[in-house]
Amino acid sequence: MSNLPPLSLLETRVLGVLVEKQRTVPDTYPLSLNALMAGCNQKTSREPVLDASETDVTTAIDTLRSHTLVMESNGGRVVRYAHNMDKVLGLPSQSVALLTILMLRGPQTAGELRLNCDRLHKFADISTVEAFLQELAARPAAALVMELPRQPGARENRWAHLLSGEPQFETTSSMAMPQPSQHALEGRVAALETELAALRATVTELQAALGG
């Protein structure tokens, strides 16, 4: 794993589709190029949605084959492709399922991962998901996932895979509410002082009238 360079978005999509289809539609696995391209461009359960061409997918397959993450099967008239992710990365099926959903759907919380992984692996509870995520994050060879900083208003942290390198995310400062300028603050103070002076004048007039 230490020698594996960062994968592109399409390369992780190809790898994720192969794992997903192996577990959800085993009768059609390994996948033909057309089936693999359809899975990459699928409109549901994908984030982001892609529009990859046959050439794009073929190029991604070639790169993955060079890292032995994808294997070619020539058993029939149509060339088919299978993944080798579990062996190359040395991962149990639970970890492969979590990485697959992160590659297909982007950063998610442990609760979302448990729900979205259901067809690939049924996790008993969220704590089990978190245990496997922590294990992936603490791998001696190289971390495969990381916990992202909590977003404003969010109750849980999201997790992201690291097969494409460390993800980019907005910092808290960039999402903070804009602060009023010094000029605007001075204007507010002046308005309050004018209002206070008017109130004092009214009180003085009332006291004079009552005293009279």
C-alpha positions in Angstrom: 0.0 0.0 0.0 2.9 2.4 0.7 3.8 2.3 -3.0 0.3 2.9 -4.3 0.0 6.4 -5.8 -3.2 8.5 -5.3 -6.0 7.3 -7.5 -8.2 9.6 -9.6 -11.9 10.0 -8.9 -12.8 7.8 -11.9 -10.2 5.1 -10.8 -11.8 4.9 -7.4 -15.2 4.8 -9.0 -14.2 1.9 -11.2 -12.8 0.0 -8.2 -15.9 0.8 -6.1 -18.3 -0.4 -8.9 -16.5 -3.7 -9.2 -16.7 -4.4 -5.5 -20.3 -3.3 -5.4 -21.5 -5.4 -8.3 -19.5 -8.4 -7.1 -21.6 -8.4 -3.9 -25.0 -7.2 -5.2 -25.2 -8.9 -8.7 -22.7 -11.8 -8.5 -24.3 -13.5 -11.5 -23.0 -10.8 -13.8 -19.6 -10.5 -12.2 -16.8 -10.1 -13.4 -18.1 -7.1 -15.4 -17.9 -6.3 -19.1 -16.7 -2.8 -20.1 -20.2 -1.7 -20.9 -21.5 -2.9 -17.5 -18.6 -1.2 -15.7 -19.2 2.1 -17.6 -22.9 2.0 -16.7 -22.0 1.4 -13.1 -19.6 4.4 -13.1 -22.2 6.7 -14.7 -25.1 5.5 -12.5 -27.4 8.3 -11.4 -28.3 6.8 -8.0 -26.1 6.0 -5.1 -23.3 8.0 -6.6 -21.6 11.2 -5.4 -20.6 12.9 -7.6 -22.6 11.7 -10.6 -20.1 11.2 -13.5 -20.4 11.1 -17.3 -17.3 9.0 -18.1 -16.7 7.9 -21.7 -15.6 4.4 -22.7 -12.1 5.8 -23.3 -12.0 7.3 -19.9 -13.1 4.1 -18.2 -10.6 2.0 -20.3 -7.8 4.4 -19.2 -8.8 4.0 -15.6 -8.9 0.2 -15.9 -5.4 0.2 -17.4 -4.0 2.3 -14.4 -5.7 0.0 -11.9 -4.4 -3.1 -13.7 -0.8 -1.7 -13.4 -1.3 -1.7 -9.6 -2.9 -5.2 -9.7 -6.1 -3.7 -8.2 -8.0 -4.9 -11.3 -7.7 -8.1 -13.2 -8.8 -9.0 -16.7 -10.8 -12.2 -17.4 -10.7 -13.7 -20.9 -13.0 -16.7 -20.3 -15.7 -15.7 -22.8 -16.2 -13.7 -26.0 -16.4 -10.5 -24.0 -13.4 -9.2 -21.9 -14.5 -8.9 -18.3 -12.9 -7.2 -15.2 -12.7 -8.1 -11.6 -11.2 -6.3 -8.6 -8.3 -7.5 -6.4 -8.6 -4.8 -3.7 -8.9 -7.0 -0.7 -5.7 -8.8 -1.5 -3.7 -5.8 -2.6 -4.6 -3.8 0.5 -4.8 -6.7 2.8 -8.3 -5.9 4.1 -11.2 -7.9 5.5 -14.5 -7.8 3.7 -16.0 -5.3 6.3 -13.3 -2.8 5.6 -13.6 -3.3 1.8 -17.3 -2.6 2.1 -16.7 0.7 4.0 -14.1 1.9 1.5 -16.3 1.0 -1.4 -19.2 3.1 -0.1 -16.9 6.0 0.6 -15.5 5.8 -2.9 -19.0 5.6 -4.5 -20.8 8.2 -2.3 -18.2 10.5 -0.8 -17.7 11.4 2.9 -20.3 10.1 5.3 -20.9 9.6 9.0 -20.6 6.2 10.6 -24.4 6.0 10.8 -24.8 6.7 7.1 -22.1 4.2 6.3 -23.9 1.5 8.2 -27.1 2.2 6.3 -25.5 2.5 2.9 -23.3 -0.6 3.4 -26.3 -2.8 4.1 -26.2 -4.6 0.7 -22.4 -5.2 0.8 -22.1 -6.1 4.5 -24.6 -5.9 7.4 -22.9 -4.3 10.4 -24.5 -5.1 13.8 -24.4 -1.5 15.0 -22.7 1.9 14.5 -20.0 1.1 17.1 -18.8 -1.8 14.9 -18.6 0.5 11.9 -16.6 3.0 14.0 -14.2 0.2 15.1 -13.4 -0.7 11.5 -13.0 2.9 10.6 -10.6 3.5 13.4 -8.7 0.4 12.3 -8.5 1.7 8.7 -7.3 5.1 10.0 -4.6 3.6 12.2 -3.0 1.2 9.7 0.8 1.0 10.1 1.4 0.8 6.4 -0.7 3.9 5.5 -4.1 5.2 6.7 -6.9 4.5 4.3 -9.6 6.7 5.9 -9.6 9.9 7.9 -12.2 11.6 10.2 -13.1 15.1 8.8 -13.5 18.2 11.0 -17.1 18.5 12.1 -19.2 20.8 10.0 -21.1 23.7 11.6 -24.4 22.5 12.9 -23.6 18.8 12.4 -24.0 16.3 15.2 -21.5 13.7 13.9 -18.2 13.8 12.1 -17.9 12.4 8.6 -15.3 10.0 7.3 -13.5 10.1 3.9 -11.3 7.6 2.1 -7.6 8.4 1.4 -7.1 6.4 -1.8 -7.1 9.7 -3.7 -5.0 11.5 -1.1 -6.2 13.7 1.7 -9.5 15.3 0.8 -10.0 19.1 0.5 -12.6 20.7 2.8 -13.7 24.1 3.8 -12.2 25.5 7.0 -14.3 26.8 9.8 -13.0 30.3 9.1 -14.2 30.2 5.5 -17.7 29.2 6.6 -18.0 31.7 9.4 -20.6 34.4 9.3 -19.2 37.7 8.0 -18.5 40.3 10.7 -19.7 43.9 10.5 -17.1 46.5 9.5 -15.7 49.1 11.9 -17.5 51.8 9.9 -20.8 50.0 10.4 -20.2 49.6 14.1 -19.5 53.3 14.5 -22.7 54.1 12.7 -24.7 51.9 15.0 -23.2 53.5 18.1 -23.9 57.0 16.8 -27.6 56.0 16.1 -27.9 54.6 19.7 -26.4 57.7 21.2 -28.9 59.9 19.3 -31.8 57.7 20.4 -30.6 57.9 24.0 -30.4 61.7 23.9 -34.0 61.9 22.6 -35.2 59.7 25.4 -33.5 61.8 28.0 -35.1 64.9 26.6 -38.5 63.3 26.7 -38.0 62.3 30.4 -36.9 65.8 31.3 -40.0 67.2 29.7 -42.2 64.8 31.5 -40.6 65.6 34.9 -41.1 69.3 34.2 -44.7 68.9 33.4 -45.4 66.8 36.5 -43.6 69.2 38.7 -45.5 72.1 37.3 
